Amino acid sequence: MTEAEIFRGSNVFDANPFLYYRFARPLKEGVKIPPTDLKLIHGETSKFGFSIEVQPDSSFIQNDKLIELTKDAYNEQTKAIEKFPAG
């Protein structure tokens, strides 16, 4: 992956991230990058998998039952408001 691909957003390696090196110039011929102990960079716990906290949000749910129960009162209020002169 290139640097542009990394900063583009989520990708298939989000759950299992890669370690990227950025060099100012190419490595000399025959030089190899030493292996990196990932435990020194990324902490490890006894928990494995994903820990997700879910918070319900009903702001975009249309409650048809509640609309039906309040429909008559809403229509009466709307008719009363329409009786007032405009302006």
Protein Blocks (a to p, Z undefined) as FASTA:
>chain_A
ZZklmmnoccfklmmccdddddfbdcdehiacddddfklmmccdfbecjdddddddfklb
ccfklmmmmmmmmmmmmmmmmmpcgZZ
